[in-house]
């Protein structure tokens, strides 16, 4: 930040501003010359060069990028192609599959219910989803054979919010696949006519990959979070998010499944299947498809992977977080809840070997050591998505950044980190 003031003074200024200006945060979108918020326009154009380099190397067909500081957009561009073969240019209004960037929204939805006194973080999940009672843990002798022992502690809501529950992804873990595949528990992108609750009740009865709280294991925990939102609210996850998050924030292009009127705005998934060539990847089975937003039953509201959105819409959600819970004059969360969600909730556990950063309630957060090793600020939080999407919120520099593309499998290695660098190097004040 360009001005360094005490926390108490900052709070006083915010309260005073709110008192005298009831329109604070009321304007949904404001664009401004970058220099007005301490960013160099010339240096910001390096984003163009980075994205064009990846396009020239046939690593991505194109991308939409958005950067904002102090709530004002300083960069919002679509670069490259939406459809390579038909020579269709990408637009900033195009819609992308968010995949795991859905997880942050689902975590916010559950924490809204936390603020209403619906549960406590260390409540056993079985208190609300009875199928979790008497949880077991699979002790594997190899990747296919295992014995079952009682879990040494119940799975709590904190565990499923932090990915320490022992629930994995079948696609990423052979052992999880052994447990989930026979029960037909999908990872994501479901087109079959099933509801999330049906599969989460079955998942809750499967052995865990480890004792709760013992490790950080990425997986279907956030799908369970989404189902818990349904149980506690009495609404579908889609209806809850639309009524309580998307409409208040003005996120008119964010949803699980696209209506026919929007289907042409969905960006195709490309894949680096051959060397130096991108081709459309229409990966699908009878029950799952990369084209799930526009085909199939459109009934499975996956809290871990199901949302579709634009860069502009996701900016609104991220800016709400940066504003400590408010945007468009709508209070979504308390500032104290966001502080809780972005604090270290996993102690000395790590999300990957050697990773110095920690995990909160739905976000990866940069630690002091992580900040010392990169241009990222301590306390900056983010997540990314399977189809090569990423965002972050930087409270110190008051920056929100979003980068969206759609490539699986991908050879766009290092793009996220380089995008972070070219955004942050543009800060001059």
C-alpha positions in Angstrom: 0.0 0.0 0.0 1.2 3.5 -0.7 0.1 5.0 2.6 1.1 3.3 5.9 -1.3 4.0 8.8 -2.2 2.2 11.9 -4.9 -0.4 12.0 -7.0 1.6 14.4 -6.7 4.7 12.3 -7.7 2.7 9.2 -10.8 1.4 10.9 -11.7 4.9 12.0 -11.4 6.2 8.5 -13.5 3.4 7.1 -16.2 3.9 9.7 -16.2 7.7 9.0 -16.4 7.2 5.3 -19.3 4.8 5.7 -21.1 7.3 7.9 -20.7 10.2 5.5 -21.0 8.4 2.2 -23.7 5.8 2.0 -22.7 5.1 -1.6 -19.3 3.6 -0.6 -18.8 0.4 -2.7 -22.1 1.1 -4.5 -20.7 1.5 -7.9 -20.2 -2.0 -9.4 -17.5 -1.3 -12.0 -15.1 1.6 -12.2 -12.2 1.8 -14.7 -9.4 4.3 -14.2 -6.0 5.2 -15.7 -3.5 2.9 -14.0 -1.4 5.8 -12.8 -4.3 7.1 -10.7 -3.9 4.1 -8.4 -0.1 3.8 -8.5 0.4 1.4 -11.4 2.4 2.0 -14.6 0.3 1.7 -17.7 3.5 1.0 -19.8 4.6 -1.8 -17.4 1.1 -3.2 -17.2 1.2 -3.8 -21.0 3.7 -6.6 -20.3 0.7 -8.8 -19.6 -0.1 -8.6 -23.4 3.4 -9.8 -24.2 3.2 -12.7 -21.7 -0.1 -13.9 -23.0 0.9 -13.5 -26.6 4.1 -15.5 -26.0 2.1 -18.4 -24.7 -0.3 -18.1 -27.7 2.6 -18.0 -30.2 4.1 -21.2 -28.5 0.7 -22.9 -28.9 0.3 -23.4 -25.2 -3.0 -21.5 -24.9 -5.5 -20.3 -27.6 -6.1 -17.1 -25.7 -6.9 -15.6 -22.3 -9.0 -12.9 -20.6 -7.1 -11.0 -17.9 -8.4 -8.4 -15.4 -6.4 -6.4 -12.9 -7.8 -3.9 -10.4 -6.4 -1.8 -7.6 -8.3 0.0 -4.9 -11.5 -1.4 -6.5 -10.8 0.3 -9.9 -10.1 -1.8 -13.0 -6.8 -0.8 -14.7 -6.6 -3.7 -17.1 -9.3 -5.9 -18.7 -8.5 -7.5 -22.1 -9.3 -10.6 -24.2 -6.2 -11.7 -26.2 -6.2 -14.5 -28.7 -8.8 -16.9 -30.0 -11.9 -18.4 -28.5 -12.1 -20.8 -31.4 -8.9 -21.4 -33.3 -10.3 -23.3 -36.3 -13.1 -20.8 -37.0 -10.8 -17.8 -36.3 -13.2 -16.5 -33.6 -11.6 -13.8 -31.4 -12.0 -14.2 -27.6 -14.1 -11.5 -25.9 -14.1 -10.2 -22.4 -17.7 -11.2 -22.1 -17.0 -14.8 -22.8 -17.9 -17.4 -20.2 -15.4 -19.9 -18.7 -15.6 -23.0 -16.6 -14.2 -22.0 -13.2 -13.7 -25.6 -12.0 -11.9 -25.3 -8.6 -12.3 -21.6 -8.4 -15.9 -22.6 -7.4 -14.5 -23.8 -4.1 -13.9 -20.3 -2.7 -17.5 -19.2 -3.5 -18.9 -22.4 -1.9 -16.8 -21.7 1.2 -18.1 -18.2 1.4 -21.7 -19.6 1.1 -21.2 -21.9 4.1 -19.5 -19.2 6.2 -22.6 -17.0 5.6 -24.6 -19.7 7.4 -21.9 -19.8 10.1 -22.5 -16.1 10.7 -26.2 -16.9 11.2 -25.4 -19.4 13.9 -26.3 -22.5 12.0 -23.2 -24.4 13.1 -19.8 -24.3 14.7 -16.6 -25.0 12.8 -15.7 -27.9 15.0 -19.1 -29.5 14.9 -18.9 -33.1 13.6 -20.3 -33.1 10.0 -22.4 -36.2 11.1 -24.5 -33.8 13.2 -26.0 -32.5 9.9 -25.1 -35.3 7.5 -25.8 -38.5 9.5 -24.0 -40.8 7.0 -20.7 -39.5 8.4 -21.3 -41.2 11.8 -18.8 -43.9 12.7 -16.2 -42.8 10.1 -13.6 -45.3 9.1 -10.1 -44.9 7.7 -8.6 -47.1 4.9 -5.1 -48.3 5.8 -3.6 -49.3 2.4 -0.9 -52.0 2.1 -0.5 -50.9 -1.6 -2.6 -48.8 -3.9 -5.3 -51.5 -4.3 -5.7 -53.4 -1.0 -6.5 -52.0 2.4 -7.9 -52.6 5.9 -10.4 -50.4 7.7 -9.9 -48.9 11.2 -12.1 -46.5 13.1 -11.2 -42.8 12.6 -9.5 -41.4 15.7 -11.7 -38.3 15.6 -14.9 -37.3 13.9 -14.8 -35.4 10.6 -15.6 -31.8 11.4 -16.8 -28.9 9.3 -13.4 -27.3 9.7 -11.9 -30.5 8.3 -14.0 -30.3 5.1 -13.4 -26.5 4.7 -9.6 -27.1 4.9 -9.2 -30.3 2.9 -7.9 -32.1 6.0 -10.9 -34.5 6.2 -9.2 -37.4 4.4 -11.5 -37.2 1.4 -9.7 -37.2 -1.9 -10.2 -37.0 -5.7 -10.4 -40.3 -7.6 -8.8 -38.7 -10.6 -5.7 -37.6 -8.6 -5.4 -40.5 -6.2 -5.3 -44.2 -7.1 -6.3 -45.0 -3.6 -9.3 -42.7 -3.7 -10.3 -44.2 -7.0 -10.3 -47.7 -5.4 -12.8 -46.3 -2.8 -15.0 -44.1 -5.0 -15.1 -45.7 -8.5 -17.1 -48.8 -7.4 -19.7 -46.5 -5.9 -19.8 -44.3 -9.0 -18.9 -41.1 -7.1 -17.9 -38.5 -9.7 -15.1 -36.0 -9.3 -16.7 -33.2 -11.4 -18.4 -32.1 -14.7 -21.5 -34.3 -14.2 -24.1 -34.6 -17.0 -26.1 -37.5 -15.5 -29.5 -36.9 -13.9 -28.3 -37.1 -10.3 -28.3 -34.7 -7.4 -25.2 -33.8 -5.3 -26.9 -35.0 -2.1 -27.2 -38.6 -3.5 -23.5 -38.9 -4.1 -22.4 -37.0 -1.0 -24.4 -39.4 1.3 -22.6 -42.3 -0.3 -19.2 -40.6 -0.1 -19.7 -39.9 3.6 -19.9 -43.7 4.1 -16.7 -44.5 2.4 -13.4 -45.0 4.3 -11.2 -41.9 4.6 -7.7 -41.8 3.1 -6.3 -40.8 6.5 -7.4 -39.8 10.0 -9.1 -36.3 10.0 -6.7 -33.5 10.6 -3.6 -35.7 9.9 -2.8 -34.5 6.4 -3.9 -32.0 3.8 -5.5 -33.9 1.0 -7.2 -32.1 -2.0 -10.5 -33.6 -3.0 -14.2 -33.7 -2.8 -14.4 -32.0 0.6 -15.8 -28.8 -0.9 -18.5 -30.8 -2.7 -19.5 -31.9 0.8 -19.4 -28.3 1.9 -21.8 -27.4 -0.9 -24.1 -30.2 0.1 -23.9 -29.0 3.7 -25.1 -25.5 2.5 -28.1 -27.3 1.0 -28.8 -29.2 4.2 -28.5 -26.1 6.4 -30.3 -23.6 4.2 -33.1 -25.9 2.8 -32.2 -24.7 -0.7 -30.2 -26.0 -3.6 -26.7 -24.7 -3.7 -27.5 -23.0 -7.0 -30.5 -21.1 -5.6 -28.6 -20.1 -2.4 -25.7 -18.7 -4.3 -27.9 -16.9 -6.8 -30.1 -15.3 -4.2 -27.4 -14.6 -1.5 -24.2 -13.9 -3.5 -24.7 -13.5 -7.3 -27.7 -11.2 -7.4 -26.5 -8.9 -4.5 -23.0 -8.5 -6.1 -24.4 -8.0 -9.7 -22.8 -11.2 -10.9 -25.3 -11.7 -13.7 -23.1 -14.1 -15.7 -22.2 -16.6 -13.0 -24.1 -19.8 -12.7 -23.7 -23.6 -12.7 -25.3 -24.4 -16.0 -25.8 -22.1 -19.0 -29.2 -21.3 -20.4 -29.5 -21.6 -24.2 -29.3 -17.8 -24.6 -25.7 -17.9 -23.2 -24.4 -21.2 -24.6 -22.6 -19.5 -27.5 -20.5 -17.5 -25.0 -19.0 -20.6 -23.5 -15.3 -20.9 -24.4 -14.3 -24.4 -25.8 -11.8 -26.5 -23.9 -8.6 -27.0 -25.9 -5.9 -29.6 -25.1 -2.2 -29.8 -25.8 -2.7 -33.3 -27.0 -0.1 -33.2 -29.8 3.3 -31.5 -29.7 3.0 -27.8 -30.7 -0.7 -28.1 -31.5 -3.9 -27.3 -29.7 -7.1 -29.2 -30.5 -10.6 -29.0 -29.0 -10.9 -31.5 -26.1 -14.5 -32.9 -26.0 -13.6 -35.4 -23.2 -16.7 -37.2 -22.0 -18.3 -40.4 -20.7 -21.9 -41.3 -20.3 -22.1 -39.4 -17.0 -19.4 -36.7 -17.3 -18.3 -34.2 -19.9 -16.1 -31.1 -20.3 -19.3 -29.6 -22.0 -21.3 -30.1 -18.8 -22.4 -26.4 -18.7 -24.5 -26.8 -21.8 -25.4 -30.4 -22.0 -26.9 -33.2 -19.9 -29.4 -33.1 -17.0 -27.9 -29.9 -15.5 -28.8 -31.1 -12.1 -25.6 -31.7 -10.2 -24.5 -28.6 -8.3 -20.9 -29.3 -7.5 -19.6 -27.0 -4.8 -16.0 -28.0 -5.7 -16.0 -27.5 -9.5 -19.3 -26.6 -11.1 -19.5 -22.8 -11.6 -19.1 -20.9 -14.9 -18.4 -17.2 -15.0 -16.7 -14.2 -16.7 -13.5 -12.4 -15.5 -15.7 -9.3 -14.7 -18.1 -11.3 -12.6 -15.4 -13.1 -10.6 -13.7 -9.7 -10.0 -16.8 -8.6 -8.2 -16.7 -11.6 -5.9 -13.0 -11.1 -5.3 -13.4 -7.4 -4.7 -16.0 -8.1 -2.1 -13.4 -10.2 -0.3 -10.9 -7.4 -0.6 -13.4 -4.9 0.7 -13.7 -7.0 3.8 -17.1 -8.5 2.9 -18.9 -5.7 1.1 -19.4 -4.7 -2.6 -22.1 -3.0 -4.6 -23.4 -1.7 -1.2 -24.2 -5.3 -0.2 -22.7 -6.9 2.9 -22.0 -10.6 2.2 -19.7 -11.4 5.1 -18.3 -9.7 8.2 -14.7 -8.4 8.1 -14.0 -10.7 11.1 -15.2 -13.7 9.1 -12.9 -13.0 6.2 -10.0 -12.6 8.7 -10.8 -16.0 10.0 -11.1 -17.5 6.5 -7.7 -16.2 5.5 -5.8 -17.2 8.6 -3.8 -20.4 9.0 -6.2 -23.2 9.7 -3.9 -26.2 9.1 -1.1 -25.4 11.5 2.2 -27.1 10.5 0.6 -29.1 7.7 1.5 -28.3 4.1 -0.5 -28.4 0.9 2.5 -29.8 -1.0 6.1 -30.8 -0.1 8.2 -27.7 0.5 5.3 -25.3 0.1 5.8 -22.6 2.7 2.3 -21.2 2.4 -0.8 -22.2 4.4 -4.5 -22.9 3.9 -7.4 -21.1 5.4 -11.1 -21.8 5.1 -11.2 -22.1 1.3 -8.1 -20.2 0.3 -4.4 -20.7 -0.1 -2.6 -17.9 1.7 1.0 -16.6 1.3 3.1 -16.9 4.4 5.9 -14.6 5.5 8.4 -17.1 4.0 6.4 -17.5 0.8 6.4 -13.7 0.4 10.1 -13.6 0.9 10.5 -16.1 -2.0 8.4 -14.2 -4.6 6.8 -10.9 -5.6 3.6 -12.0 -3.7 2.7 -10.1 -0.6 2.3 -11.8 2.8 -1.4 -12.5 3.3 -2.3 -12.6 -0.3 -4.8 -15.4 -0.9 -6.0 -17.2 -4.0 -7.0 -20.4 -5.8 -6.9 -21.8 -9.3 -9.0 -24.1 -11.5 -8.5 -27.3 -13.5 -9.1 -25.7 -16.9 -6.2 -23.2 -16.2 -7.9 -20.3 -14.4 -6.5 -18.4 -11.5 -7.3 -15.4 -9.3 -5.8 -13.7 -6.2 -6.7 -11.0 -3.7 -3.8 -9.0 -2.2 -5.0 -7.0 0.8 -1.6 -5.3 1.3 -1.4 -3.9 -2.3 -5.2 -3.7 -2.6 -5.0 -5.7 -5.9 -7.4 -8.2 -7.4 -6.3 -10.2 -10.5 -8.1 -12.7 -12.6 -6.7 -14.8 -15.5 -9.0 -17.2 -17.4 -8.2 -19.7 -20.2 -9.5 -23.2 -21.0 -6.7 -25.7 -21.7 -6.6 -29.4 -20.5 -4.1 -31.1 -20.8 -1.9 -28.1 -20.7 1.7 -27.2 -21.4 1.3 -23.6 -20.1 3.6 -24.2 -17.2 4.6 -21.2 -15.2 1.9 -19.0 -16.6 0.2 -18.3 -13.3 3.5 -17.3 -11.6 4.6 -15.2 -14.5 1.2 -13.4 -14.6 1.7 -12.6 -10.9 5.1 -11.2 -11.6 4.1 -9.0 -14.6 1.1 -7.6 -12.6 3.1 -6.9 -9.4 6.1 -5.4 -11.3 3.7 -2.7 -12.6 3.1 -1.3 -9.1 5.1 1.9 -8.8 3.6 3.5 -5.7 
